[in-house]
């Protein structure tokens, strides 16, 4: 793949990035966090339609993709979900399988059935298309010719992974958003909220999940 794989360690059953010393998902309940922050934060599943396009900064364990696909299916939407994720350091497949094992209700076969030892960069199913774009998002997003209806901004903590939260990258996110499109993220850091507002989003701070009192969401008016 030409990419450094993400080294992890396990703490109380949760995968932790050794590169960023940050968990891949909530220490409380990763799936519940995804549903609160990224699905509800983008008014999903209510906005789903055939061809709806979710884009994400940070594929990580694939939990967000699988939770989104499950919600798309549960909503009974006819057609296909499009999901594009930008990932610099893909996880080893053995670690990824272990990270998803606590969530047996998710459609993990959609991701794992096509994978051997390396993370696939494209998977198509009857009701979804998944593209994983490997490399530094500051470069790969600039070259991407798509636009998203909803963004999941899920990089590691801004204090530990500031490259994923720079003003130029967030401006590119805005530029790659459809009219009426939205974003959601777990962080409520003031500098990031202001950068997203400067990029052209209408931004609001709302209740976060678990130990995080607040999160941020917004839209293109």
For each residue, the residues with C-beta under 8 A, 3 or more apart:
1: 90 118 119 121 134
2: 134
3: 88 89 90 134 135
4: 89
5: 89 90 91 92
6: 17 19 89 90 91 92 95
7: 17 18 19
8: 15 16 17 18 24 91 92 95 99
9: 15 16 18
10: 13 14 15 16 98
11: 14 16 23
12: 27
13: 10 102
14: 10 11 23 24 25 27 30
15: 8 9 10 23 24 25 61 91 95 98 99
16: 8 9 10 11 21 22 23 24
17: 6 7 8 20 21 22 23 24 156
18: 7 8 9 21
19: 6 7 89
20: 17 156 157 160 161
21: 16 17 18 160
22: 16 17 156 157 160 161
23: 11 14 15 16 17 26 27
24: 8 14 15 16 17 30 60 61 63 91 99
25: 14 15 30 31 33 34 60 61 63 99
26: 23 29 30 32 33 209 210 211
27: 12 14 23 210 211
28: 32 33 209 210 211
29: 26 32 33 210
30: 14 24 25 26 33 34 61 63 102 103
31: 25 34 35 63 67 103 106
32: 26 28 29 35 36 209 210
33: 25 26 28 29 30 36 37 186 209 210
34: 25 30 31 37 38 39 63 64 67
35: 31 32 38 39 40 67 71
36: 32 33 39 40 41 208 209 215
37: 33 34 40 41 184 185 186 208 209 215
38: 34 35 41 42 44 64 67 68 152 154 184
39: 34 35 36 42 44 45 67 68 71
40: 35 36 37 43 44 184
41: 36 37 38 182 184 185 206 215 217
42: 38 39 47 54 150 151 152 182 183 184 217
43: 40 46 47 182
44: 38 39 40 47 48 68 71 150
45: 39 48 71 72 74 75 77
46: 43
47: 42 43 44 52 149 150
48: 44 45 52 71 72 75 77 81
49: 52 77 79
50: 77 78 79 80
51: 79 80 82
52: 47 48 49 72 77 81 82 149 150
53: 82 83 84 146 147 148 149 150 178
54: 42 68 81 82 83 84 148 149 150 151 152
55: 83 84 85 86 146 148 150 151 152 176
56: 59 64 65 83 84 85 86 151 152 153 154
57: 85 86 137 141 151 152 153 154 155 164 169 173
58: 85 86 87 152 154 155 156 164
59: 56 62 64 65 85 86 87 90 119 132
60: 24 25 63 64 87 91 154
61: 15 24 25 30 91 96 99 100
62: 59 65 66 96 100 111
63: 24 25 30 31 34 60 66 67 99 100 103 106
64: 34 38 56 59 60 67 68 85 152 154
65: 56 59 62 68 69 83 85 111 130
66: 62 63 69 70 100 103 106 107 108 110 111
67: 31 34 35 38 39 63 64 70 71 106
68: 38 39 44 54 64 65 71 72 81 83
69: 65 66 72 73 81 83 107 110 127 128
70: 66 67 73 74 105 106 107
71: 35 39 44 45 48 67 68 74 75
72: 45 48 52 68 69 75 77 81 127 128
73: 69 70 76 77 107 127
74: 45 70 71
75: 45 48 71 72
76: 73
77: 45 48 49 50 52 72 73 81
78: 50
79: 49 50 51 127
80: 50 51 126 127 128 129
81: 48 52 54 68 69 72 77 127 128 129
82: 51 52 53 54 128 129 131
83: 53 54 55 56 65 68 69 128 129 130 131
84: 53 54 55 56 130 131 132 133 144 146 148
85: 55 56 57 58 59 64 65 130 131 132 133
86: 55 56 57 58 59 133 135 137 140 141 144
87: 58 59 60 90 119 132 133 134
88: 3 134 135 136 137
89: 3 4 5 6 19
90: 1 3 5 6 59 87 118 119 132 134
91: 5 6 8 15 24 60 61 95 96 99 119
92: 5 6 8 95 96
93: 96 97 112 115 116 117 118 119
94: 97 98
95: 6 8 15 91 92 98 99
96: 61 62 91 92 93 99 100 111 112 115 119
97: 93 94 100 101 108 112
98: 10 15 94 95 101
99: 8 15 24 25 61 63 91 95 96 102
100: 61 62 63 66 96 97 103 106 108 111 112
101: 97 98 104
102: 13 30 99
103: 30 31 63 66 100 106 108
104: 101 108
105: 70
106: 31 63 66 67 70 100 103
107: 66 69 70 73 110
108: 66 97 100 103 104 111 112
109: 112 113
110: 66 69 107 113 123 125 128 130
111: 62 65 66 96 100 108 114 115 123 130
112: 93 96 97 100 108 109 115
113: 109 110
114: 111 120 123
115: 93 96 111 112 118 119 120
116: 93
117: 93
118: 1 90 93 115
119: 1 59 87 90 91 93 96 115 132
120: 114 115 123 132
121: 1 131 132 133 134
122: 129 130 131 132
123: 110 111 114 120 128 129 130
124: 128 129 130
125: 110 128 129 130
126: 80
127: 69 72 73 79 80 81
128: 69 72 80 81 82 83 110 123 124 125
129: 80 81 82 83 122 123 124 125
130: 65 83 84 85 110 111 122 123 124 125
131: 82 83 84 85 121 122
132: 59 84 85 87 90 119 120 121 122
133: 84 85 86 87 121 140 144
134: 1 2 3 87 88 90 121 140
135: 3 86 88 139 140
136: 88 139 140 163
137: 57 86 88 140 141 164 169
138: 141 142 163 166 168 169 172
139: 135 136 142 143
140: 86 133 134 135 136 137 143 144
141: 57 86 137 138 144 169 172 173 176
142: 138 139 172
143: 139 140
144: 84 86 133 140 141 176
145:
146: 53 55 84 176
147: 53 176 177 178 181
148: 53 54 55 84 151 176 177 178 181
149: 47 52 53 54 177 178 180 181 182
150: 42 44 47 52 53 54 55 181 182 183 184
151: 42 54 55 56 57 148 173 177 181 182 183 184
152: 38 42 54 55 56 57 58 64 183 184 185
153: 56 57 164 165 173 183 184 185 187
154: 38 56 57 58 60 64 185 186
155: 57 58 158 161 164 165
156: 17 20 22 58 160 161 164
157: 20 22 160 161 187
158: 155 161 162 164 165 187 189 191 192
159: 162
160: 20 21 22 156 157
161: 20 22 155 156 157 158 164 165
162: 158 159 165 166
163: 136 138 166 169
164: 57 58 137 153 155 156 158 161 169
165: 153 155 158 161 162 169 170 187 189 192 195
166: 138 162 163 169 170 195
167: 170 171 195 198 199
168: 138 171 172
169: 57 137 138 141 163 164 165 166 172 173
170: 165 166 167 173 174 192 195 196 199
171: 167 168 174 175 198 199 200
172: 138 141 142 168 169 175 176
173: 57 141 151 153 169 170 176 177 183 199
174: 170 171 177 196 199 200 201 220
175: 171 172
176: 55 141 144 146 147 148 172 173
177: 147 148 149 151 173 174 181 182 183 201 220
178: 53 147 148 149 181 220
179: 220
180: 149 219 220 221
181: 147 148 149 150 151 177 178 219 220
182: 41 42 43 149 150 151 177 217 218 219 220
183: 42 150 151 152 153 173 177 196 201 217 218 219
184: 37 38 40 41 42 150 151 152 153 215 216 217 218
185: 37 41 152 153 154 192 215 216 217
186: 33 37 154 208 209 212 215
187: 153 157 158 165 192 215 216
188: 192 193 205 208 212 213 214 215 216
189: 158 165 192 193
190: 193 194
191: 158 194 195
192: 158 165 170 185 187 188 189 195 196 216
193: 188 189 190 196 197 203 205 216
194: 190 191 197 198
195: 165 166 167 170 191 192 198 199
196: 170 174 183 192 193 199 201 203 216 218
197: 193 194 200 201 202 203 218
198: 167 171 194 195
199: 167 170 171 173 174 195 196
200: 171 174 197 220
201: 174 177 183 196 197 218 219 220
202: 197 218 219 220 221
203: 193 196 197 216 217 218
204: 216 217 218
205: 188 193 214 215 216
206: 41 214 215 216 217
207: 213 214 215
208: 36 37 186 188 212 213 214 215
209: 26 28 32 33 36 37 186 212 215
210: 26 27 28 29 32 33
211: 26 27 28
212: 186 188 208 209 215
213: 188 207 208
214: 188 205 206 207 208
215: 36 37 41 184 185 186 187 188 205 206 207 208 209 212
216: 184 185 187 188 192 193 196 203 204 205 206
217: 41 42 182 183 184 185 203 204 206
218: 182 183 184 196 197 201 202 203 204
219: 180 181 182 183 201 202
220: 174 177 178 179 180 181 182 200 201 202
221: 180 202
